[in-house]
């Protein structure tokens, strides 16, 4: 499940937040622009029954060099603020075949033609779908609209958010952290979802039981509601819920197929008609074949449904 669930960890996090203002002041005084506050060390000390904020040597702050070293290491994770920032995982650079073969069961014409895509640089992806807890931090900052839930907030994936809403959250988080947060491109999304697999799902060709939240995926939430994020096993990149739960907005505009699609992982935008962005991953309401890694759909930018959410990417600058 997600970070900071343990009550002792929550207690340590509360203590860490109390020094946030003085730490931020020290960061500004020292001119450490782009430095990230490290709460995890303090939290770990609390869990071990040894909590203390080591003021004798100053608050723990990542230098720009340390941050670059951590952020560029595939598989490492980081969280750049205590309230509103998702846990991010570094995804390695690589190549993959995007789309599905004509022989794949359930295939739609929009999933082809298959083509090789090169992701030239590592990038970070949110470990989970953006949650209501994270969204509501943006609401509290008066930067995002409050949206209704159906099954609770907290660590449930945020729903009823439009593409425009998601872009508001991205902008707020980027301003808050001074980092380049964004929606994934469609190619990045499929690369992250497959995590090296060429099968229908990241775990194989058979949907099986209890691998995802969809209508017929064999979980307690089947066609009933969203599941709390992190309720199923992660893929090989350490990412949760890439199949099912909620459709995830991506940056790209809709195209009927991949003829002419970029091969460098960049977003494929339509200047003439940007009103239909792509959504990926399927949702709790869809059948197993609709949560395959290659499935694509579109929604109008302003629409809000209880099946729609999103996930984040962060550009890792050298």
N, C-alpha and C positions, 0 to 999 in steps of 0.2 A: 504494500500500500504506500501511501505518500509519506513524505518527510513530516516530522513534527506531530505525529499522532500520539505518541506516548505522553501521558500526563507529566512525567518528569521533564521530558523534552519541552513540553509546552511551558512549564514553569521556567525553565532556563531561557527559553525564547523571550518570555515576558521580561525577564531580568535584562537580557541583551538589548531589548528595545528601549529600556530605561536610559541606556547610555548612548542611544543612537544620536541624540542631538549633540552631545559633547564630542562624539567621534566624528560626526559630520563636520563640526567646527574645526577639529584638528586637521581633517583632510583638506579643508579649504585653506587653513593656515599654512600647511606644508606645501600646498600647490599640487597635490596628488590628483590631478584631474583624471577621471577614468578609473580611479582606484575603487575596488569593491570591498564592502564591509564583510568580514567573515564572522558570521554568527555561529557557524557549525562547530568551531573549536570550543567555544564557550558552552554550547549545548552538550557536546560530547563530555566535557568535564563535569557538567551537572549530572549526566547519566551515570557517570562513574562515582558519584558522590563526592566529587572534588571541585565543585564549581567555585571559581574565583575569577574575577576579571583582572588580568595581570597589568594593573595600572603602573606597576613599578617599571615596566618596559614599554608602557604605552598600549593603547588598544591595538588589536590585531587588524592590520590593514594590508590588503594586497597591493604591492607596487604594480605599476603598469607592466613591468617585465615579468613578474610572477603571474599576473593575470593572463598575459599572452601565453606563457608556458603551459598553464593549466587549460586554458580555453582551446588550445590547439591539439590537445591529446585526445584522440578518438576514444570514446567510451567513458570519459570523465564527465562528471555532472557538476553543475553550479547553480546557485540561486543568488541573484544580485541584489535583492532587497527582502526584508522580512515580511512585508505586507503588500500583496498584489503581484509579486514576481513569481512566475512559474519556475519549477525545477527544469533546467535545460540539460540535454545530453549532447555531447559532441559526436556527430556522425562523420565517418571517414569519407574522404574522396574516393571515387571509384567509377566504374562503368557498369551499365546494366542494359538489358533489353526491355524497352518500355512497350506496353500493350500486351495483348493476348494472341496466341496462335489461333488460326481459323478452326482448329480442332477442339479448342477448349469448350467444355460444356457450359452453356449459359452465355456464351460470347455474344456481344453486340458489335455491329459494324463500326461503331464509334471507337472501339478499342484497337483499331488497326489503321494503317499497317504497322506491324512491329518495327521498331527501329532502335539502334544503339544510341544511348545518351551517355555523355561523359560529365560527371560531376568533378570538376577540376580541383576544388578546394573543400576542406572540411567545413561544415557548418553545424550550427546547433539547432536542435528541435526540442520542443517542450515534451517532457517525459509523459505527460498526461494531456488530455484535452483540457482546455481552459475551464476552470471551475467557477461556480458561483462565488466562492470566497474570493477568488482573484478578481473576478468581474466587479464584485461589490466594492472592492478597494478603489476601483476606477470611478464607480458611482459616487462613493464618499468624497472623492476629489472633485466632484462636479464635472468630470470629463467624459462620462459615459451615461447613457440613459438607464434607468432602472427597468428591468424586464421581468415579466412574471415567470414564476416557476410552477411546476405541477406536483413535484414529488420532493420538495425540500431544496435547500440551497447548500451552503457549506461545500462539501467535496463532491457534490453532484456536478456533472458537466453543465456549463451554462447553456441554456436553450433559448429559443425565441430571440435570437440575435441575427440581424441581417448582415450582409457583407459590409454595408456602410458602418454598422455598429462595430463590427470586428475591426475595421480600419481605425475607428476612433480609439479603441483599446490599444491597438498597436502604436498609434501616435502618442498616447498618454504614457505608455510604458517606455517608449524610446526617450521621451522628454525626462521622465523620472530617473532613468538610469544613465542617460547620455550614451546609450548603445543603439545599434541599428536592429531593432526588432521589426518583424514584418510577417506577413502570411507566407506560407511555403508556396513555391511554384508548383505546378502540377507534376512536373518531372521529379522535383525534390520529394514531393509527397509519395509518389509511387516507389521511388528509390528507398525512402525511409520505411515504407510499409513492407516492402518485400524483404528488406534486410538480407540481401544476398540470395533469396529464394526465387526460383522461376516457376513455382507451383501456383495453383489457384489462390491459395492462402499462404501466409508466411510459415505456417506449420505443416503444409502439405496440400494434397488435392482434395482430401475428404474434409468436409466441415467438422465432422466429429461432434462431440458433445462437450459443452462447458469451455469452449475456446473463445467465445465472443458473445455479445448480447445482440441477438437478432431473433426474428420470428422463425423458430425451428432450430436454433443453435443449442438448445438443451440446457438453458440456465433458468434460474428462478425468476428472471425478469422477462422471459420470452413474450414478445408482443404486448407487454404490460406497461413498461416504463423504461427510462434510462437507469443504468446501474451506476453506483458510485465509481469514480475513476479508479483504475488500478485493481478492478475486481477479478481480472483474468491474467494469465501469464503474459509477460512481455515477449516481444519478438527478439531476434538475435542482436538488435541494436539497443535493446533495453527500453523500447517504447511500448506503451500500453494502449490498448483500444484502437489500434489502427484499422481494425475490422469491426464494423457495427457500432453500437451505442448511439452516436450522433454523426450525421453527415458533417464533413469538415470543409469549410470554405477555403479555397486557394486563390492565388492572385490572378490566374489566367482567365481570359475570356473564352467562351465556348466556341469550339470549332467542331464540325460534324465528324471529322476523323483526323488522323495525324498526317495527312498529306501536307508537306511543307512545314512540319513542326520543327522547332529548334532542336539541335542535337547537343547543346551545351548546358542544358538544365535551366536555362533562363525562362522567364514567363513569356507566354505567347499571347500577346494582347491584340485586340481588335479596336483600332482607333475609330472605325466607322460605326461599331455597335458594341460598346463595352458594358451593356446593361445586363448581360447574362454571364456571370462568372461560373466557374466550374465548382462543383462539390464532389468530394471523394469519400469513400469508405463505407457508405451505407449506414443504416441506423437500426435502432431497436425494433422498428416497425417493418423492416424489410426481410425477405427470405434469404437463405444462405447464399444463393448464387448472386445476389445483389450486394453482398459485402466482400466479394472477391477483390483481390488487389488491383485488378485492371479496370474495374467498373468506374464509369464516369457518368455524371449527370450535370444538369445546369439548373440554376434558380435565378430569378430576377434580383437585382442588387438590394432592393428594399424589402424583400419578403422576410417574414419571421414565422418560423414553425417550431413545434416542440420536438422536431427531429433534427434541427439545425444547430450546430455549434462550430467550434473552430479550434485550431492548434497553431502554435507559433513557431517561427524560425528566427534565428539570430545570425546575422552575418558576422563572421570572425575575421576581423581585420588583422593583417600581419603586423 
